[in-house]
Amino acid sequence: MNRKQTVINSNNRKKINIFLYSLSRNIYGFIPLYKIIEFLDQLGYTLIQEDNTKFQGFLCGSEGRASINIGRNPDENGFYQQVNNVLMLSWYRLVSGKYEINSYVS
């Protein structure tokens, strides 16, 4: 698939990173990936897999890091146009069993 990649404009990237920072100020009983997906969707973006389809994975483990591609403008077959920005997400499970996260969009 040779579709031209774009970038998230600076205004939207700033909005996303402010939202992600606000998530990192809390702890959760789960990794709040769905909140990130919902927020990106409001701005017209979505998390995508390596084949440019909607992200359907999950995150597990007591600690970890993930970089997840971001896309927009799906075609009639459900393939998204990849943007040159990625979601960087790390998590750590505290002794209490809750998770703290840190994330940003590059």
C-alpha positions as a Python dict, from the first residue, in 0.01 Angstrom:
ca = {
    (1, 'M'): (0, 0, 0),
    (2, 'N'): (175, 319, -119),
    (3, 'R'): (-41, 591, 25),
    (4, 'K'): (127, 918, 118),
    (5, 'Q'): (178, 962, 491),
    (6, 'T'): (84, 1284, 664),
    (7, 'V'): (139, 1424, 1012),
    (8, 'I'): (-102, 1528, 1284),
    (9, 'N'): (-116, 1908, 1275),
    (10, 'S'): (51, 2081, 1568),
    (11, 'N'): (-277, 2205, 1718),
    (12, 'N'): (-426, 1853, 1733),
    (13, 'R'): (-98, 1701, 1853),
    (14, 'K'): (-92, 1954, 2137),
    (15, 'K'): (-454, 1870, 2231),
    (16, 'I'): (-375, 1499, 2229),
    (17, 'N'): (-62, 1538, 2441),
    (18, 'I'): (-244, 1757, 2696),
    (19, 'F'): (-513, 1487, 2721),
    (20, 'L'): (-251, 1212, 2756),
    (21, 'Y'): (-73, 1410, 3026),
    (22, 'S'): (-401, 1440, 3218),
    (23, 'L'): (-437, 1061, 3205),
    (24, 'S'): (-91, 1016, 3354),
    (25, 'R'): (-190, 1213, 3662),
    (26, 'N'): (-412, 926, 3785),
    (27, 'I'): (-377, 556, 3859),
    (28, 'Y'): (-610, 294, 3714),
    (29, 'G'): (-727, -59, 3777),
    (30, 'F'): (-656, -120, 3407),
    (31, 'I'): (-457, 40, 3127),
    (32, 'P'): (-701, 307, 2996),
    (33, 'L'): (-639, 244, 2627),
    (34, 'Y'): (-1008, 285, 2545),
    (35, 'K'): (-1000, 645, 2673),
    (36, 'I'): (-712, 722, 2436),
    (37, 'I'): (-895, 558, 2146),
    (38, 'E'): (-1213, 759, 2218),
    (39, 'F'): (-1023, 1088, 2234),
    (40, 'L'): (-834, 1023, 1911),
    (41, 'D'): (-1161, 930, 1743),
    (42, 'Q'): (-1308, 1270, 1835),
    (43, 'L'): (-1025, 1434, 1639),
    (44, 'G'): (-1059, 1202, 1339),
    (45, 'Y'): (-769, 967, 1418),
    (46, 'T'): (-748, 605, 1526),
    (47, 'L'): (-488, 359, 1645),
    (48, 'I'): (-389, 115, 1371),
    (49, 'Q'): (-202, -211, 1335),
    (50, 'E'): (94, -279, 1106),
    (51, 'D'): (-140, -366, 818),
    (52, 'N'): (-315, -25, 847),
    (53, 'T'): (-637, -171, 988),
    (54, 'K'): (-797, -61, 1315),
    (55, 'F'): (-600, -163, 1625),
    (56, 'Q'): (-740, -477, 1784),
    (57, 'G'): (-463, -569, 2023),
    (58, 'F'): (-434, -561, 2397),
    (59, 'L'): (-167, -469, 2648),
    (60, 'C'): (-59, -703, 2924),
    (61, 'G'): (209, -747, 3184),
    (62, 'S'): (307, -571, 3502),
    (63, 'E'): (514, -322, 3308),
    (64, 'G'): (583, -251, 2948),
    (65, 'R'): (607, -13, 2657),
    (66, 'A'): (427, 4, 2328),
    (67, 'S'): (441, 223, 2021),
    (68, 'I'): (119, 213, 1824),
    (69, 'N'): (73, 365, 1480),
    (70, 'I'): (-194, 628, 1421),
    (71, 'G'): (-411, 652, 1110),
    (72, 'R'): (-697, 848, 958),
    (73, 'N'): (-930, 852, 658),
    (74, 'P'): (-1015, 483, 614),
    (75, 'D'): (-1083, 366, 262),
    (76, 'E'): (-1375, 147, 153),
    (77, 'N'): (-1182, -168, 258),
    (78, 'G'): (-1113, -46, 612),
    (79, 'F'): (-748, 46, 555),
    (80, 'Y'): (-635, 370, 718),
    (81, 'Q'): (-389, 627, 592),
    (82, 'Q'): (-96, 612, 832),
    (83, 'V'): (32, 938, 978),
    (84, 'N'): (397, 997, 1070),
    (85, 'N'): (312, 1015, 1440),
    (86, 'V'): (287, 729, 1687),
    (87, 'L'): (140, 681, 2031),
    (88, 'M'): (413, 600, 2282),
    (89, 'L'): (269, 433, 2591),
    (90, 'S'): (436, 285, 2897),
    (91, 'W'): (275, 133, 3204),
    (92, 'Y'): (376, 4, 3544),
    (93, 'R'): (169, -197, 3789),
    (94, 'L'): (199, -70, 4144),
    (95, 'V'): (200, -289, 4456),
    (96, 'S'): (-168, -195, 4499),
    (97, 'G'): (-243, -368, 4168),
    (98, 'K'): (-329, -42, 3994),
    (99, 'Y'): (-146, 94, 3692),
    (100, 'E'): (29, 421, 3632),
    (101, 'I'): (84, 520, 3273),
    (102, 'N'): (289, 764, 3074),
    (103, 'S'): (208, 840, 2712),
    (104, 'Y'): (257, 1094, 2437),
    (105, 'V'): (221, 1131, 2062),
    (106, 'S'): (549, 1190, 1883),
}
